[in-house]
Amino acid sequence: MKKNRMGLTGQVLFGMALGIIVGLVINVTGANSPTSFINENIVNGLFHVVGTMFINALKMLVVPLVFFSLICGVCGIGDIRMLGRVGGKSFALYMMTTAIAIATAILIAASFGIGKGMEQSTDAVFIAKESPPLTQVLIDIIPKNPIHAMANGDMLPLIFFSILLGISMLLVGKKAKGFVEGAEIANEIMMKMVTIIMVFAPYAVFALIAKSIATLGLDLLASLAGYVAVLVGTLLFHLFITLMIVLKVFSGLSPAIFLAKIRNAQMFALSTASSNATIPITMRTVTERMGVNNSVASFTVPFGATINMDGTAIMQGVATVFIANVYGVDLGITGYLTVIIMSVLASIGTAGVPGVGLIMLSMVFSQVGLPIEGIGLILGVDRLMDMIRTAVNVSGDAVVSNIVAKSEGKMDVAIYNDRHVGAIDNSALHIDKMAEKELADTLQKTHDKV
């Protein structure tokens, strides 16, 4: 049987490129005007429906995947002390990379002097949302109702409950064997669902990208060219230089292989602009493509999607310098150090809050005395920039997962070094006829007993 010439990664890249072209054509020709047929029925009709259905499909898997995966992970570790080490290492690495990210962003943005001489005028209005205090975030980690936390997709309470349940199962011992086996089967089923949904990715990515480009176009990018160029450049620098150095120094793994294998997760992150929605893809990538044991990945990936905000921190650093220059405010060394500390703390304090990037930015602005309404100047391009910084965040989650797994001896390096292992093709959806018959026979026997 002949294999497809183009793998899933190639198909997604093709869908992304085609989406950019189609979106630009719609935008440039003016076909995106509010009352046009194309805008109503194609951009906000077909593209919107296909893209939203795909994102919903990914989000549908997040809670059950994290829940079952964490239970399996805790039981698979079998050592509470190791679980503490995994958590401690993950937290330290996420905080370190976030601090490096914003320090790099401030240094680069200040060097280019973006925003100087620009007139501070915009039609956009930004009203800062209140963020919960750190004390409340810590209190909310323990859910009053775990079912409510699952229904709302609250990651930190879900992680806490799943880990506590896994530890309790370890303490129960043999009696919990059936529950553990059931969780392992459920986790394997959820991973297979991820594979099924990924097959439709090229079409969804096309729709998502085409809608974004058709709606936003390039006018805003041109008017904020300096800000956009420095922000994108800093994000790419952090991804290809900083994170790869961290990966090599702390694990010894090949950055080239990492970049080749993380592409699918990055493209999903670009399309969805949501780290949480990308959790199923990141989980599959680090476990099946990179050889990270589920006992580590089940914790580091959802934890990273919640508190690891390298891309968001970079946006804060660049935006702070940009707005300070626009309004002629000299922050000085003390001001910039405050921005770095605030951003690292805010990444924990606003974990899991919708619109977290702009909330964190408004907190930083308030702390250093910058006008919060200045955020309105960059609001128009935030959606496009959010796509890129989400891809950076997801890459950071995978880097830390690899480092922690390697340090704990919970990684199959042979899988990591094999460029082809775990790649998705049509055979991944093949139904084994023998297994299908056995399952049907089992169900029939169960039915006959009843």
FISEDO-233818 format. One record per residue: residue in one letter; x, y, z of N, C-alpha, C in turn. Coordinates in pm, whole numbers, padded with zeros to 5 digits, always signed. Atoms other than C-alpha are relative to their C-alpha. Layout:
<atoms>
AXYZXYZXYZ ...
</atoms>
This chain:
<atoms>
M+00084-00119+00000+00000+00000+00000+00089+00125+00000 K-00080-00122+00010+00143+00340-00096-00036+00097+00111 K+00020-00102-00103+00191+00599+00172-00022+00136-00064 N+00019-00136+00049+00080+00956+00130+00135+00068-00017 R-00125-00071+00021+00356+01169-00016+00023+00105+00107 M-00011-00108-00097+00283+01445+00231-00054-00045+00135 G+00043+00036-00134+00270+01372+00604-00090+00108+00059 L+00092-00094-00065+00045+01550+00851+00064+00139+00014 T-00067-00130-00017+00304+01822+00918-00002+00079-00130 G+00002-00067+00130+00330+01900+00547-00139+00048-00037 Q+00138-00038+00031-00048+01904+00510-00043+00122+00081 V+00035-00114-00085-00087+02143+00805+00071+00127-00049 L-00075-00114+00054+00186+02371+00665-00065+00053-00128 F+00067-00039+00124+00010+02370+00328-00131+00072+00030 G+00126-00063-00039-00323+02451+00495+00023+00139+00057 M-00032-00130-00058-00160+02736+00688+00038+00101-00109 A-00042-00089+00109+00005+02883+00377-00119+00042-00086 L+00118-00028+00082-00317+02856+00177-00096+00093+00074 G+00085-00086-00081-00509+03016+00464+00048+00144-00001 I-00057-00135+00004-00272+03314+00467-00030+00067-00134 I+00024-00054+00134-00308+03360+00090-00147+00038-00017 V+00144-00026+00015-00688+03331+00092-00043+00117+00088 G+00034-00109-00092-00716+03560+00396+00045+00136-00052 L-00052-00126+00056-00497+03826+00234-00082+00046-00120 V+00080-00034+00119-00696+03811-00092-00134+00060+00044 I+00129-00050-00049-01023+03858+00098+00016+00139+00061 N-00022-00128-00068-00877+04145+00302+00034+00111-00099 V-00047-00102+00094-00703+04329+00018-00109+00043-00098 T+00105-00031+00097-01000+04307-00219-00122+00067+00065 G+00113-00063-00069-01234+04446+00047-00119-00091+00015 A+00111+00095-00012-01445+04131+00046-00037-00028+00145 N+00029+00022-00142-01434+04137+00426-00085+00111+00061 S+00088-00104-00053-01665+04436+00457-00117-00065+00072 P+00098+00064-00088-01929+04368+00724-00124-00057-00069 T+00126+00044+00063-02224+04332+00484+00021-00089-00122 S-00025+00078+00122-02054+04138+00204-00039-00146+00019 F+00039+00141-00002-02163+03785+00114+00115-00086+00052 I-00116+00081-00040-01810+03647+00160+00026+00014+00150 N-00026-00021-00143-01771+03802+00505-00104-00072+00085 E+00108+00059-00080-02108+03683+00631-00005-00151-00010 N+00021+00143+00022-02113+03335+00477+00128-00083-00005 I-00126+00075+00009-01747+03240+00428+00088+00027+00122 V-00092-00034-00111-01528+03429+00680-00065-00028+00135 N+00068+00019-00128-01776+03446+00968-00103-00113-00004 G+00088+00115+00014-01974+03151+00838+00080-00128+00000 L-00071+00128+00015-01780+02852+00704+00130-00005+00079 F-00130+00001-00068-01434+02947+00833-00018+00000+00152 H+00025-00009-00144-01569+03040+01176-00051-00132+00056 V+00059+00126-00048-01773+02720+01210+00104-00112+00004 V-00101+00108+00008-01494+02484+01097+00108+00021+00107 G-00105-00027-00097-01230+02655+01312-00046-00019+00143 T+00050+00011-00137-01445+02677+01624-00031-00144+00037 M+00028+00141-00027-01558+02314+01593+00129-00075+00032 F-00128+00067-00023-01195+02205+01576+00057+00037+00138 I-00050-00043-00131-01092+02413+01880-00083-00064+00111 N+00087+00065-00099-01393+02278+02072+00034-00148+00015 A-00036+00142-00003-01289+01924+01978+00127-00021+00083 L-00123+00009-00080-00943+01985+02125-00029+00026+00147 K+00032-00033-00138-01082+02149+02438-00080-00112+00067 M+00080+00112-00051-01322+01854+02476+00089-00107+00064 L-00089+00106-00047-01022+01627+02535+00086+00041+00118 V-00097-00048-00098-00827+01846+02777-00025-00059+00139 V+00029+00043-00138-01001+01762+03107+00014-00151+00018 P-00017+00145-00020-01037+01383+03063+00143-00047-00023 L-00138+00041+00027-00686+01357+02916+00091+00033+00118 V-00082-00040-00115-00524+01552+03202-00035-00085+00122 F+00045+00077-00116-00733+01366+03462+00055-00143-00002 F-00045+00140+00008-00660+01011+03345+00152-00010-00011 S-00144+00003+00019-00305+01090+03242+00074+00025+00131 L-00065-00028-00128-00215+01237+03581-00015-00116+00097 I+00020+00118-00086-00366+00940+03766+00101-00108-00038 C-00096+00101+00048-00158+00705+03549+00143+00043+00031 G-00135-00051-00026+00146+00927+03593+00041-00018+00144 V-00031+00012-00143+00130+00935+03973+00018-00147+00038 C-00010+00143-00031+00068+00560+03994+00124-00061-00068 G-00118+00050+00072+00344+00502+03737+00129+00037+00070 I-00119-00041-00076+00596+00699+03944+00017-00089+00123 G-00005+00089-00115+00510+00504+04257+00085+00051+00114 D-00088-00057-00102+00734+00733+04462-00040+00147+00020 I+00049-00134-00026+00588+01045+04625+00113+00102-00001 R-00115-00092-00001+00934+01196+04670+00040+00040-00141 M-00033-00032+00139+00999+01173+04296-00103+00097-00058 L+00104-00092+00046+00667+01346+04232+00032+00142+00046 G-00040-00131-00050+00790+01631+04452+00117+00057-00078 R-00115-00046+00079+01116+01649+04257-00044+00048-00137 V+00051-00038+00132+00931+01659+03924-00069+00135+00007 G+00068-00127-00016+00710+01941+04050+00095+00115+00026 G-00097-00105-00034+01001+02137+04198+00085+00040-00119 K-00083-00029+00117+01218+02107+03888-00081+00075-00106 S+00085-00064+00102+00929+02200+03658-00025+00146+00035 F+00030-00136-00044+00837+02507+03862+00123+00089-00015 A-00123-00080+00007+01198+02627+03884+00037+00032-00144 L-00035-00021+00142+01259+02582+03510-00097+00098-00066 Y+00099-00090+00060+00934+02756+03413+00023+00145+00046 M-00026-00134-00051+01012+03053+03637+00130+00058-00059 M-00128-00045+00055+01372+03070+03509-00015+00046-00144 T+00014-00036+00141+01276+03072+03142-00088+00124-00017 T+00084-00120+00006+01004+03332+03208+00081+00125+00033 A-00084-00113-00037+01254+03562+03381+00099+00035-00112 I-00093-00023+00111+01507+03517+03098-00074+00063-00118 A+00079-00049+00114+01232+03582+02840-00027+00149+00011 I+00035-00142-00011+01122+03918+02977+00123+00088+00009 A-00124-00078-00004+01477+04033+03052+00056+00020-00140 T-00045-00008+00140+01573+03953+02691-00085+00099-00079 A+00093-00088+00072+01263+04134+02562+00027+00147+00031 I-00027-00139-00039+01338+04452+02759+00132+00048-00061 L-00132-00037+00054+01703+04451+02649-00006+00028-00150 I+00009-00017+00146+01621+04406+02279-00086+00121-00035 A+00091-00111+00031+01328+04652+02278+00066+00134+00033 A-00067-00125-00038+01530+04918+02462+00112+00034-00097 S-00110-00023+00095+01820+04873+02218-00051+00062-00129 F+00056-00051+00126+01593+04945+01920-00078+00131+00020 G+00069-00126-00027+01415+05237+02093-00136+00011-00064 I+00131-00001+00067+01074+05138+01955-00096+00093+00073 G+00102-00087-00056+00792+05389+02008+00041+00145+00015 K-00046-00139-00016+01007+05703+02028-00050+00086-00117 G+00047-00091+00103+00853+05995+01837-00137-00034-00055 M+00133+00041+00050+00520+05813+01783-00107+00075+00077 E+00111-00071-00065+00199+06005+01854-00094-00101+00066 Q+00084+00094-00074-00016+05839+02120-00148+00023-00029 S+00142-00014+00034-00352+05831+01941-00053-00133-00049 T+00063+00125+00041-00585+05536+01900-00149+00007+00026 D+00145+00008-00019-00955+05464+01863-00037-00113+00095 A+00028+00115-00085-00924+05145+02066-00009+00041+00146 V+00016-00027-00143-01039+05150+02427+00032-00127+00076 F-00034+00117-00080-00889+04917+02684-00041+00023+00144 I+00040-00006-00140-01052+04856+03020+00062-00119+00070 A-00073+00107-00068-00830+04657+03252-00093-00082+00089 K+00074+00088-00089-00988+04355+03419+00079-00019+00128 E-00069+00024-00126-00912+04290+03781+00048-00144+00005 S-00053+00135-00015-00688+03992+03846-00013-00041+00146 P+00013+00044-00139-00732+03778+04156+00133+00013+00073 P-00126-00007-00075-00474+03828+04433+00064-00138+00009 L-00073+00127-00005-00207+03560+04467-00054-00090+00110 T+00054+00081-00109-00358+03450+04798-00125-00077-00044 Q+00121+00067+00047-00689+03371+04626+00033-00111-00098 V-00044+00103+00094-00510+03180+04349+00046-00124+00076 L-00049+00112-00081-00339+02966+04614-00116-00074+00066 I+00117+00063-00063-00670+02905+04793-00078-00083-00102 D+00081+00066+00102-00844+02810+04467+00066-00124-00058 I-00066+00122+00049-00583+02541+04391-00071-00123+00054 I+00075+00111-00058-00782+02318+04627-00147+00020-00033 P+00138-00023+00045-01125+02275+04462-00103-00036+00106 K+00111+00033-00089-01438+02293+04674-00085-00111-00062 N+00076+00102+00073-01602+02078+04407+00081-00040-00123 P-00084+00039+00114-01373+01882+04171-00077-00013-00131 I+00081+00012+00121-01659+01821+03929-00020+00138-00062 H+00015-00137+00047-01714+02197+03904+00130+00046-00067 A-00130-00037+00058-01340+02246+03839+00019-00065-00137 M-00009+00070+00129-01355+01986+03561-00091+00065-00103 A+00096-00060+00092-01663+02144+03407+00049+00135-00052 N-00051-00132+00040-01492+02486+03399+00138-00006-00063 G-00134+00014+00057-01158+02347+03282+00106+00074+00079 D-00098-00068-00086-00972+02498+03580+00118-00095+00022 M-00111+00092+00003-00627+02345+03542+00064-00028+00136 L-00069+00023-00127-00464+02399+03882-00082-00085+00098 P+00080+00088-00085-00756+02255+04085-00011-00142-00055 L+00008+00133+00062-00784+01968+03835+00129-00077+00024 I-00130+00064-00024-00411+01894+03867+00010-00046+00145 F-00007+00034-00143-00433+01902+04248-00085-00122+00031 F+00090+00111-00030-00733+01669+04264+00050-00131-00062 S-00046+00122+00069-00589+01423+04008+00122-00059+00070 I-00120+00048-00069-00254+01403+04189-00039-00061+00136 L+00044+00051-00131-00426+01358+04529-00070-00134-00016 L+00069+00125+00026-00646+01085+04381+00101-00110-00032 G-00103+00098+00033-00341+00910+04234+00078-00045+00122 I-00072+00034-00124-00155+00925+04568-00087-00089+00088 S+00093+00080-00080-00463+00788+04746-00010-00143-00054 M+00005+00134+00062-00477+00499+04499+00127-00079+00032 L-00125+00067-00038-00111+00421+04573-00008-00050+00143 L+00010+00037-00141-00187+00414+04945-00097-00116+00022 V+00097+00110-00010-00487+00183+04894+00064-00132-00042 G-00073+00120+00041-00261-00063+04711-00076-00088-00098 K+00055+00097+00095-00388-00380+04541-00148+00021-00028 K+00145-00019+00019-00753-00294+04594-00031+00099-00112 A+00022-00102+00103-00713-00001+04353+00049-00044-00137 K-00058+00047+00126-00561-00217+04078-00096+00015-00117 G+00099-00010+00107-00883-00227+03875-00021+00143-00045 F+00016-00142+00032-00920+00151+03895+00118+00049-00082 V-00121-00042+00072-00559+00201+03782-00002-00053-00144 E+00007+00059+00135-00602-00038+03487-00105+00072-00084 G+00104-00073+00072-00925+00140+03392+00048+00137-00045 A-00054-00132+00034-00748+00478+03402+00101-00010-00114 E-00098+00019+00107-00467+00344+03182-00069-00022-00135 I+00076+00025+00124-00718+00216+02925-00065+00129-00047 A+00065-00126+00035-00910+00545+02937+00101+00099-00057 N-00104-00091+00049-00585+00740+02889+00042-00037-00143 E-00037+00045+00135-00494+00528+02586-00109+00035-00101 I+00113-00035+00088-00841+00585+02440+00001+00149-00031 M-00003-00144+00021-00809+00961+02488+00111+00039-00097 M-00110-00028+00092-00472+00963+02310-00037-00038-00143 K+00046+00040+00133-00632+00778+02020-00099+00103-00056 M+00092-00104+00044-00903+01044+02007+00078+00122-00050 V-00087-00109+00047-00626+01304+01977+00046-00027-00142 T-00046+00039+00134-00493+01114+01675-00110+00019-00104 I+00112-00013+00094-00838+01108+01514-00025+00147-00033 I+00026-00142+00021-00891+01483+01562+00110+00066-00082 M-00113-00059+00072-00543+01566+01429-00007-00024-00150 V+00013+00028+00143-00630+01408+01095-00074+00113-00072 F+00077-00110+00060-00871+01698+01035+00069+00136+00015 A-00070-00125-00029-00613+01957+01136+00027+00088-00122 P-00031-00088+00113-00511+02079+00786-00117+00089-00041 Y+00117-00078+00041-00866+02191+00706-00034+00105+00106 A+00031-00094-00108-00920+02351+01047+00103+00113+00006 V-00105-00101-00002-00584+02532+01037-00021+00099-00114 F+00031-00087+00114-00671+02668+00693-00110+00098+00036 A+00114-00084-00034-01005+02799+00822+00035+00104+00106 L-00036-00091-00109-00861+02953+01140+00092+00111-00048 I-00096-00100+00048-00572+03127+00966-00066+00094-00101 A+00067-00082+00101-00783+03248+00673-00093+00102+00065 K+00090-00091-00069-01041+03399+00910+00077+00112+00071 S-00079-00101-00073-00775+03576+01122+00059+00103-00095 I-00066-00091+00094-00590+03724+00824-00104+00085-00073 A+00105-00074+00070-00912+03822+00643-00058+00110+00088 T+00058-00097-00093-01038+04003+00952+00097+00111+00036 L-00097-00097-00049-00718+04174+01066+00082+00065-00110 G-00078-00055+00110-00523+04216+00744+00139+00045+00042 L-00137-00044-00025-00185+04391+00730+00009+00149+00034 D-00003-00144-00027-00284+04755+00787+00051+00031+00140 L-00041-00023-00138-00246+04734+01162+00148-00035+00020 L-00140+00041-00013+00084+04551+01128+00091+00109-00054 A-00082-00105+00060+00216+04829+00905+00010+00122+00091 S+00000-00119-00086+00115+05105+01147+00081-00020+00128 L-00078+00032-00120+00290+04929+01434+00121-00086-00037 A-00106+00085+00056+00577+04789+01227+00116-00020+00097 G-00112+00011-00092+00848+04864+01485-00030-00093+00116 Y+00042+00084-00113+00659+04706+01775-00012-00146-00043 V+00023+00136+00050+00556+04401+01569+00133-00068-00034 A-00128+00058+00042+00906+04346+01423+00084-00041+00120 V-00081+00031-00119+01081+04363+01762-00064-00113+00080 L+00067+00105-00076+00817+04146+01931+00018-00136-00066 V-00015+00127+00072+00825+03876+01663+00146-00046+00003 G-00142+00034-00002+01206+03889+01646+00043-00054+00135 T-00036+00045-00135+01237+03850+02025-00061-00137+00030 L+00065+00130-00018+00987+03563+02030+00078-00110-00071 L-00076+00100+00077+01182+03380+01759+00139-00022+00061 F-00130+00013-00066+01513+03452+01937-00012-00091+00123 H+00020+00082-00121+01377+03301+02259-00024-00147-00038 L+00032+00136+00042+01243+02997+02074+00123-00073-00055 F-00107+00069+00071+01541+02917+01852+00137+00010+00069 I-00130-00016-00065+01828+03041+02071-00008-00034+00150 T+00003+00018-00145+01739+03068+02441-00048-00139+00042 L+00055+00129-00041+01517+02761+02476+00086-00117-00048 M-00084+00110+00051+01748+02548+02260+00129-00011+00080 I-00118+00004-00088+02049+02646+02474-00037-00066+00133 V+00047+00060-00125+01850+02558+02787-00016-00151-00016 L+00020+00143+00027+01752+02222+02634+00134-00074-00007 K-00130+00065+00020+02110+02139+02532+00080-00005+00130 V-00080-00008-00124+02273+02252+02860-00055-00092+00107 F+00058+00075-00111+02028+02082+03097-00033-00145-00034 S+00035+00139+00034+01956+01762+02900+00098-00066-00096 G-00092+00057+00098+02219+01718+02627-00070-00050-00126 L+00077+00046+00117+01940+01643+02375+00023+00092-00119 S-00021-00075+00123+01960+01758+02013-00110+00103-00023 P+00101-00102+00031+01783+02092+01952-00060-00017-00140 A+00050+00017+00138+01754+02010+01578-00113-00102-00004 I+00105+00102-00004+01553+01694+01650-00123+00054+00072 F+00112-00059-00075+01341+01882+01904-00083+00090-00091 L+00072-00095+00087+01252+02156+01654-00075-00072-00111 A+00068+00076+00106+01164+01897+01389-00126-00067+00053 K+00113+00076-00055+00931+01708+01623-00108+00088+00064 I+00096-00087-00069+00763+02005+01793-00087+00078-00098 R+00069-00085+00098+00637+02158+01468-00152-00015+00002 N+00145+00018-00002+00291+02001+01484-00065+00076+00115 A+00055-00069-00116+00228+02132+01835+00006+00151-00019 Q-00013-00144+00025+00356+02476+01733-00107+00050-00096 M+00099-00043+00099+00123+02492+01435-00141-00001+00059 F+00129+00001-00068-00176+02393+01648-00011+00121+00092 A+00000-00115-00088-00077+02662+01898-00018+00130-00078 L+00017-00117+00086-00047+02919+01619-00146+00017-00041 S+00136-00005+00052-00392+02831+01492-00103+00030+00109 T+00099-00013-00106-00575+02814+01825+00027+00117+00094 A-00043-00105-00094-00377+03080+02021-00041-00034+00143 S+00038+00045-00134-00453+02870+02330+00090-00116+00044 S-00085+00107-00053-00202+02670+02536-00084-00115+00053 N+00087+00105-00055-00485+02482+02708-00059-00087-00109 A+00058+00078+00111-00648+02381+02380+00103-00088-00066 T-00106+00076+00065-00310+02254+02260+00055-00110+00090 I-00050+00102-00093-00251+02033+02568-00004-00142-00059 P+00000+00137+00056-00367+01711+02391+00110-00022-00104 I-00102+00015+00104-00130+01774+02099+00140+00001+00063 T-00130-00006-00068+00162+01869+02327+00027-00129+00074 M-00014+00127-00071+00102+01559+02539+00040-00112-00094 R-00030+00106+00095+00103+01334+02238+00141+00017-00057 T-00131-00027+00058+00414+01502+02095+00113-00041+00094 V-00110+00028-00091+00629+01474+02407+00007-00147+00041 T-00002+00141-00040+00524+01117+02490+00030-00093-00117 E-00014+00093+00111+00493+00945+02153+00108+00038-00100 R-00102-00045+00095+00730+01157+01943+00137+00019+00065 M-00126-00032-00066+00995+01247+02204+00041-00099+00107 G-00039+00105-00093+00988+00949+02438-00008+00035+00147 V+00016-00037-00141+00896+01133+02761-00104-00092+00063 N+00093+00089-00069+00733+00895+03008-00123+00077+00046 N+00125-00066-00037+00369+00974+03082+00000+00045+00146 S-00004-00037-00141+00449+00987+03455+00054+00140+00020 V-00053-00136-00005+00639+01311+03388-00086+00095-00084 A+00074-00086+00092+00450+01453+03088-00139+00035+00052 S+00135-00024-00051+00112+01418+03261-00004+00115+00099 F-00006-00113-00093+00230+01675+03515+00057+00124-00066 T-00070-00117+00052+00471+01903+03328-00077+00074-00109 V+00070-00065+00111+00251+01970+03023-00119+00084+00047 P+00111-00086-00046-00076+02083+03191+00046+00107+00098 F-00054-00100-00093+00124+02261+03464+00064+00114-00078 G-00063-00101+00085+00326+02442+03197-00101+00084-00075 A+00104-00073+00074+00015+02534+02998-00069+00101+00090 T+00066-00089-00095-00112+02702+03315+00090+00114+00047 I-00084-00105-00059+00190+02891+03453+00118+00042-00088 N-00115-00036+00084+00457+02891+03178-00044+00102-00105 M+00044-00107+00089+00420+03222+02994+00118+00075-00059 D-00117-00063+00061+00749+03286+02816-00041+00101-00107 G+00043-00087+00109+00576+03431+02510-00073+00123+00051 T+00073-00112-00059+00344+03645+02721+00095+00096+00071 A-00099-00083-00068+00640+03770+02928+00077+00086-00100 I-00069-00075+00104+00819+03873+02609-00087+00115-00051 M+00093-00105+00043+00510+04064+02495-00004+00113+00103 Q+00004-00102-00105+00502+04243+02831+00125+00087-00003 G-00125-00076+00003+00868+04342+02807+00005+00097-00116 V-00003-00085+00120+00842+04476+02452-00106+00109+00010 A+00109-00097-00011+00506+04645+02517+00032+00108+00104 T-00035-00097-00103+00637+04813+02833+00097+00105-00053 V-00097-00093+00058+00934+04965+02651-00068+00088-00106 F+00068-00072+00108+00714+05064+02355-00090+00111+00056 I+00094-00098-00057+00445+05238+02564+00076+00107+00080 A-00079-00097-00076+00705+05402+02790+00063+00103-00093 N-00059-00092+00098+00877+05552+02483-00106+00088-00065 V+00108-00078+00062+00546+05659+02328-00042+00116+00090 Y+00045-00103-00095+00448+05851+02643+00115+00078+00063 G-00116-00073-00050+00803+05971+02713+00029-00023+00147 V-00026+00035-00140+00832+05791+03048+00133-00075+00010 D-00129+00065-00021+01183+05699+03163-00010-00091+00122 L+00018+00095-00110+01149+05382+03372+00129-00024+00078 G-00127+00023-00068+01519+05340+03448+00021-00146+00037 I-00035+00137-00037+01690+05029+03578-00097-00056+00103 T+00092+00044-00106+01467+05009+03886-00137-00037-00057 G+00130+00027+00062+01151+05029+03676+00000-00130-00078 Y-00007+00122+00081+01265+04754+03441+00017-00124+00088 L-00012+00113-00093+01369+04528+03731-00137-00031+00062 T+00136+00019-00053+01020+04583+03874-00087-00074-00100 V+00077+00066+00107+00871+04479+03539+00033-00149-00004 I-00043+00140+00005+01075+04157+03540-00059-00079+00117 I+00051+00070-00118+00978+04064+03896-00152-00013-00005 M+00146+00002+00008+00612+04158+03844-00050-00102-00100 S+00044+00092+00105+00585+03954+03525+00014-00145+00044 V-00020+00137-00048+00729+03641+03686-00105-00035+00104 L+00101+00025-00103+00495+03673+03986-00141-00005-00060 A+00133-00004+00063+00196+03759+03766-00030-00126-00077 S+00021+00125+00075+00250+03442+03562-00058-00108+00090 I+00059+00094-00095+00159+03251+03878-00136+00052+00046 G+00121-00060-00057-00103+03492+04015-00118+00006-00094 T+00112-00006+00095-00308+03502+03694-00016-00133-00075 A+00005+00129+00067-00273+03133+03607-00144-00043-00029 G+00131+00050+00040-00574+03005+03413-00107+00104-00016 V+00099-00107+00015-00744+03344+03391-00015+00036-00147 P+00017-00038+00141-00902+03427+03048+00060+00138-00028 G-00061-00127+00037-00722+03708+02864+00119+00034+00086 V-00106-00015-00099-00425+03652+03091+00108+00098-00044 G-00108-00086+00048-00173+03838+02871-00025+00147+00026 L+00033-00141-00019-00350+04172+02882-00024+00034+00147 I+00016-00023-00144-00441+04133+03250+00136+00019+00065 M-00135-00012-00055-00076+04076+03334+00064+00132-00041 L-00059-00125+00049+00024+04375+03120-00057+00120+00076 S+00060-00111-00075-00224+04605+03297+00052+00005+00143 M-00057+00005-00135-00086+04488+03634+00140+00062+00000 V-00136-00051+00011+00269+04566+03521-00002+00152-00020 F+00010-00145+00027+00170+04909+03384-00037+00076+00128 S+00043-00067-00124-00004+05000+03712+00116+00010+00098 Q-00109+00005-00096+00301+04899+03912+00111+00101-00032 V-00111-00089+00038+00550+05110+03713-00048+00139-00042 G+00051-00134+00026+00319+05409+03656-00023+00035-00145 L+00031-00027+00141+00248+05372+03283-00152+00007-00017 P+00146-00009+00022-00099+05472+03154-00057-00129-00058 I+00057+00128+00044-00309+05158+03120-00071+00015-00135 E+00067-00020+00129-00501+05313+02827+00096-00015-00118 G-00098+00019+00106-00176+05283+02631-00007-00138-00062 I+00016+00136+00053-00258+04913+02589-00087+00003-00125 G+00086-00012+00118-00521+05029+02338+00078+00017-00129 L-00083-00020+00120-00237+05119+02098+00039-00132-00064 I-00047+00130+00054-00133+04754+02062-00110-00105-00004 L+00110+00096-00010-00473+04595+02111-00036-00062-00135 G+00042+00049+00132-00541+04562+01738+00082-00116-00052 V-00086+00107+00053-00243+04336+01667+00019-00112+00102 D-00025+00098-00107-00266+04137+01990-00040-00141-00040 R+00045+00134+00039-00458+03849+01832+00108-00072-00083 L-00104+00061+00083-00191+03785+01568+00125-00029+00083 M-00118+00022-00084+00089+03827+01821-00024-00113+00101 D+00035+00106-00095-00096+03595+02061+00024-00137-00062 M-00022+00127+00069-00074+03319+01802+00147-00042+00009 I-00143+00031-00001+00305+03341+01788+00049-00027+00141 R-00050+00021-00136+00361+03375+02161-00055-00129+00061 T+00052+00128-00048+00136+03072+02226+00088-00115-00050 A-00091+00101+00054+00362+02867+01997+00129-00006+00081 V-00120-00005-00084+00659+02982+02207-00028-00063+00136 N+00036+00059-00129+00478+02891+02531-00004-00152-00007 V+00012+00144+00017+00399+02542+02403+00137-00065-00017 S-00136+00051+00019+00760+02492+02293+00074-00005+00133 G-00060-00002-00133+00873+02591+02642-00049-00114+00087 D+00056+00114-00074+00637+02332+02794+00071-00129-00039 A-00063+00123+00049+00793+02062+02577+00148-00006+00041 V-00141-00005-00040+01151+02174+02655+00014-00044+00146 V-00007+00034-00142+01092+02154+03031-00038-00146+00022 S+00040+00141-00013+00915+01817+02994+00116-00093-00034 N-00115+00081+00039+01218+01675+02815+00112+00006+00103 I-00108-00017-00098+01467+01818+03066-00030-00077+00128 V+00037+00066-00125+01278+01692+03372-00001-00152-00018 A+00005+00145+00025+01215+01347+03219+00140-00059-00012 K-00138+00048+00017+01582+01308+03119+00072-00005+00136 S-00069-00005-00129+01703+01410+03466-00050-00106+00097 E+00058+00100-00089+01470+01159+03632+00009-00141-00057 G-00010+00132+00062+01553+00870+03398-00132-00051-00052 K+00134+00036+00047+01196+00875+03268-00018+00038-00148 M+00004-00036+00141+01275+00919+02900+00067-00106-00084 D-00060+00093+00096+01341+00684+02607+00073+00083-00106 V-00080-00084+00089+01625+00863+02428-00001-00054-00143 A+00004+00060+00133+01605+00616+02138-00120+00050-00079 I+00120-00054+00065+01251+00736+02062+00025+00146-00040 Y-00029-00141+00029+01367+01099+02084+00086+00014-00125 N-00096-00013+00110+01649+01042+01836-00051-00056-00132 D+00060+00055+00122+01428+00856+01585-00097+00105-00057 R+00079-00109+00057+01288+01129+01359-00138-00044-00050 H+00126+00045+00061+01004+00911+01228-00098-00061+00100 V+00088+00068-00094+00865+00745+01540-00113+00093+00046 G+00115-00075-00048+00516+00857+01641-00067+00090-00101 A+00061-00083+00103+00442+01035+01314-00137-00056-00038 I+00136+00044+00032+00075+01023+01217-00017-00017-00150 D+00041+00018+00138-00041+00875+00889-00138-00068+00002 N+00135+00056+00007-00364+00717+00767-00013-00134+00072 S+00005+00130-00066-00270+00380+00917-00032+00013+00148 A+00028-00021-00142-00310+00535+01262-00149-00017+00029 L+00145+00014-00017-00688+00517+01205-00051-00135-00047 H+00039+00133+00047-00685+00158+01082-00066-00079+00112 I+00069+00082-00098-00932-00064+01266+00036-00146-00021 D-00039+00141+00006-00799-00412+01341-00126-00086-00002 K+00122+00082+00016-01068-00655+01216-00010-00106+00109 M+00001+00102-00104-00964-00924+01464-00040+00059+00135 A+00032-00066-00126-00975-00682+01758-00146+00044+00002 E+00139-00044+00011-01310-00549+01633-00093-00117+00029 K+00083+00117-00021-01453-00903+01629+00004-00046+00145 E-00013+00040-00140-01317-00985+01974-00082+00091+00091 L+00076-00095-00081-01472-00670+02118-00150-00023-00017 A+00142+00026+00025-01806-00745+01952-00045-00127+00071 D+00033+00126-00068-01798-01103+02090-00012+00021+00150 T+00002-00027-00144-01720-00974+02440-00129+00071+00040 L+00124-00074-00028-02011-00730+02427-00123-00091-00011 Q+00113+00091+00019-02243-01003+02301-00014-00094+00119 K+00003+00089-00116-02144-01236+02587-00053+00071+00123 T+00048-00082-00113-02203-00959+02839-00151+00021-00011 H+00143-00022+00024-02544-00892+02681-00079-00127+00029 D+00070+00128-00022-02637-01263+02691-00014-00031+00148 K+00005+00026-00146-02553-01282+03065-00111+00081+00064 V+00105-00085-00054-02786-00994+03132-00137-00052-00038 
</atoms>
